[in-house]
C-alpha cells in the first residue's frame, strides 16, 4: 500500500503486479440532487486517508443483455449503477519524479453504457510495458449526460447535452493538477478511446473547455464526425420527457426528482422511437462545441495536438452478430437498409461489389452491407480526419486493424472492438476475452506491437517502431496506413477502391 496526496485529500493504493493501482478516486462531486444535469463541480476535500482499492459504481445505464460476442465485457449487475459515478482509476509504475507519459482512456458504449472499471480496460500491462501512467475514467451517460434540456425547458434545466463531455474535461483537469504526484507528466497527456470513446476523443479535439488539457489524441473506431444539432437534441429531449411521463413544462424540481432508472428506461424507449442506435451524443450547442468536430479541426481547433486515428477492417460484423441487427439477405433488402443513410445506395453497392469481386472476395448482400457500413460509420471518418489535418499541414498517423477474431470460426473477421484487448494486453484475460480477441503466440506478439506503437506515440507523438519503421504520416498522395494483423505491416491506400467511392457520395458519414 502507498499513499499519495492529491489536491482534495490523501489516497491509498493497492500494490499488485509491480504497480500501484488507485481505484475509485473522485475527480468531481457526485452529480446528484441540484447538481444533476449541471457541469461537474469540485469534490469535497476529505480528511484522513481514503482507500482507493475498489472500482466505483458505473454511471446509470441500461442493463446490457444480448451483446453477443461482447457479452463477456459488460457488467449486467444493476446494483453497480449510480448517479454518484464520477471517479477515475490510475495505474502507475512508480510514485516518483519520473514524469512518465500519461494515457487517459475514455470508454465506449454508444454514449449510453460502459465504465472505466471494465476488466479489459485494466491498465496494468500497458503501464508496465511502457513505464507509463494509465488512467481510466467514468462520465455521465445517456439521459443524464447527453441530453439538451435547456432548449425544451426554457432554461429551467440548463443542460446543453454536453455534460458527459464536461465530465471528461473535469477528469483531464484532475490529471493536469494531480498526476505528477503519481509519477506522470502533466505536459504529456494522451487521450484515447474506442467507439463512443473515440468519438469523445474527436469531440474533445473541438470542445472549447478541453483546450490545452491534452497533447496527443488516439480516436479508435470513432473520429470527429459524431455530434448532433440543437434541433435534433431538442427532439430527443422532448421524446425522453414524454416517455418518462413528465411534461416539458414541469418544474426544475420535478425533473431533478425523477428516478434515474425511469430516465434510463425512457432513454432506451426514445432510442427505439426515433429509430437511432445512438440518439444520445455530443451536441453542437454553438458555445462550447460550435461546429461538427471535423469542421472545427479543419479550421485549427486541434492544431498542436498529435493525432493517431484508425478503425478495424470489418467493424460492422460485430453488430450483425448481435440480436436486433440482422444483415439483409438480398440486394433489395440491402438497398432498403441503406436508404436514408446514403443518397444513391445502388451506386455504392455496385462499386463495392465490383471492387470485392475484382479481388476474388465475397460480394453477397450481407457481406456488402457490413463492408459499406464499416466504412461509412468508422473507416471513412478516420480518413477524413487524416485528410483535414494534412490540409492544415499537420501530421497524423493512420492505422487499420486486420487481425481476425476467432469467435465462431472467424465469422466476425476483424470486428468493432477487436483493438481493445491488444491495446491493453487483456486479449487473453479470461476465456471470454480469448474467445473474442484470440490467444497464443501470434496474439501475444500483436499485443506487443500495438502497445509499443501506442506507447511510442504517447511518449513523443510518433508511433513508429522497429516493426513499423515505414509507417509515414498520412498524406492524400500516399495514404500510408499501418495494418495491425499477423504480421504487422504498412500499406499505401489499402482498400482504396472502396475509399474513393465516398468522395462523391452524400451520406451520413460517422452516424449510426
Secondary structure, DSSP 4 states (H G I P E B T S, - for coil): --EEE-SS-EEE-EEETTEEEEEEEE-S----GGGTTS---PPPP-SSEEE-BS--PBPS-------GGGGGGS---GGGB-S---EEEEEES-SSS--EEEEEEE--STTTS--TT-GGG--HHHHHHHT-EEEEE----HHHHS--HHHHTTTSS---S-HHHHHHHHHHHHHHHHGGGGTEEEEEEEEEEETHHHHHHHHHTT-GGGTTS-SEEEEES--S---B-HHHHHHHHHHHHHHTT--TT--HHHHHTS-HHHHHHHHHHHHHHHT-S-----B--SSSS-S-HHHHHHTTTTTT-EEEEEEETTTTHHHHTSTT-PPPSSHHHHHHHHBTTBTTHHHHHHHHHHHHHHTT---SHHHHHHHHHHIIIIIHHHHHHHHHHHHTT--EEEEEE-PPP-GGGGTT-S-TTTTHHHHHT-TTSSHHHHHHH--SHHHHHHHHHHHHHHHHHHHHS----GGGTT-PPP-TTT-EEEEESSS-EEEESTTHHHHHHGGG--B-TT--
